């Protein structure tokens, strides 16, 4: 119980963050006139000009099918179908699936009179195709996040066909790097579905403990616990990102996600497979911060507006929803400096991160975003037109209750 209450208290703190969050800031840039300070443009040293060309380079990413290491794949499912004849009122269900006491044939019924059930077992072939489904979901996830051009399955398959490769053969890193080079992509993303756990969560005692020890807050948490009760499916994934240019695995992470299937006494195979896929997507959210470091989006400031007291400043950046920008996203700002090596006299460009951040407001168009500057008065006045901005690593969503 103590362990459960500790988990619940952690959830309470995250819930509080949600309650007091105000969401994306609503602003009116036109309320501030453009001042002479707002028209100042950054001076870009010759050695740093090439950096602007690099902003046009968006890495290509190919996602290959994940390896399915679970027993949930091709299977023969037996289902029951037939007719019922009864006198009076009754309800009954018969199927093959999971019940709170195990997995197999399950029957649930409530009778007020005699019922005759004539059932016939019918089998059908199914294939969960978890590896393919997870890969497709990862592709959509990367595309929605922004910062990368996702190589479509059709494009990748064309390369595989031309080189007589099979998706099933893309298991070792050396082959993946070879395919990546042939496809002209910078990164290959792959991984595996490692384990699936199906368990029944009984939250009655936990709810009582929360209400008893935490009062009103416990009552609110108990309501959250109620939504987690019943069948829960947990999916464990391993995700790898391979840099095709170097052949290195730059990211390898094992994550776990959960999906609540509900309190139904019988689960069909299709319901379980659907839950596994949704739990995998929940697990994928744990990689958001890591992935966004490799697939960051960059641009620059195109307009500035400052309040008369110089305590507030808005910056318009040349990135919008097409680039993956969403209200609330945070951006770093960089200043340029030309550096001369005292021994070799070689000139290089140094980008210095300013002690200022930009936060995307509610005004996000397809190609531009108005941001609110966060920093002290002296620092926000250091902003200039043309300064490079880069989205900060994304944060995963707030987690719910854990058991």
Phi, psi and omega in degrees: 000318181299320179296317180296319180294324177298316178299320181292323179295322176299317179297324179298319180295321178289326177296321179299322178299323179292321183296320185266358178289135183264356180077189181298143182287135177263124184228165176230088183304329183292348180286343178249127178286159176278120183264168176304326178296327182286345182267355181291133182252144181294143175267119184258114177299154182305321182292343184259352184295330180296338181297326180293328176293326181292340179295337182279346183272114178250121184297141175270140183231134175243133178249121180258162183304139177283151175281132180263106180263011180260175178271359180268096178207235177291135183202162172253119182257130177257125179237155181255135175216151182170204185235155177237137172238134185209162173240124182093210185245132177203163176216133182210155178214139179227132181196173176256123181177207183256144174231167180301346181252359180157192180239129181162214179282130182234140178227131177228131181205157176224121189243140170242352177200179185291136179227133175253125181243120177250107186245153177229129181282129180236130182252153176211149179274134177228155175221114183295329182049047183300316182301318180289319181296317180295319179298318179296320180293321178296319178300313179296323180297313180296316181298319180290329181289328181086167178093000180207152173259117185275124176290122185289160178301321180295318179296317180293318181297326178297316178296317180297318180295317181297324182262006179059040173264154175245143178304322183294341181269357182274072183244327181264151187295326181297317179294320180297319178296319179298315178296320179299319179293320179294326181277347180074030179258159180268323183232144171245130177247129178213189181163202182209151170266108192271321186202149176230127179240131178243121181216155180264125179259119176256110189258008184302308182294322180296318179298318179298318180294320179297314181293325182286320187264339185242004176061228182299317179299321178295324178296319178295319179292324179300325177295324177290323178299322181304324182286346182262354185284146179113207180286130175237134175246130181246127180244127178257129180237153166241129181241132179236139173241122182251127175278109184297327183296320183255343183079005182272149171275104186274345177210128174220115186219136175259127184228162181225140179228161184225146176225133179270123182266346177106185187260007180303135184292338182234131177248132175277163178299320180297320179296318180296315180297318177299320178294322179299316182293319179293321178295325177297322178292325176296321178295321182301331181297336178288349179261358186304312182298316181294313183296322183292343176288326180273331182244057179280159176247140184231150177197208179207167182280130181248344176202148178230147175219135187235139177291154181305325180273000178062021178267343178231145179214137177250142179232130177264125180249155186272040177224143181217205184298330178296335179269356182099007180287137178229150178308136181097344178300146181252145181230143172269154179239138183239145174249153183262150173209130177274129182243131178250122179293124184293341182263321184255348185063016178285134182263132178225169181253133178242127177259123180253128179283124179283152178283051181219144173234154176248137179243124181298128180274194178283352183263084179241114176261186182295324187237355181218158180216131172275131181239158176256131181278137177241120182162173180284168187303319182293320184286321182292338178280358176276352181292144180223154174297139178091353179292142181288137174234147181222134180294134177289157177307136182287153178255144179287161182293161180294131181282155179266200180291146177237152181231000000 
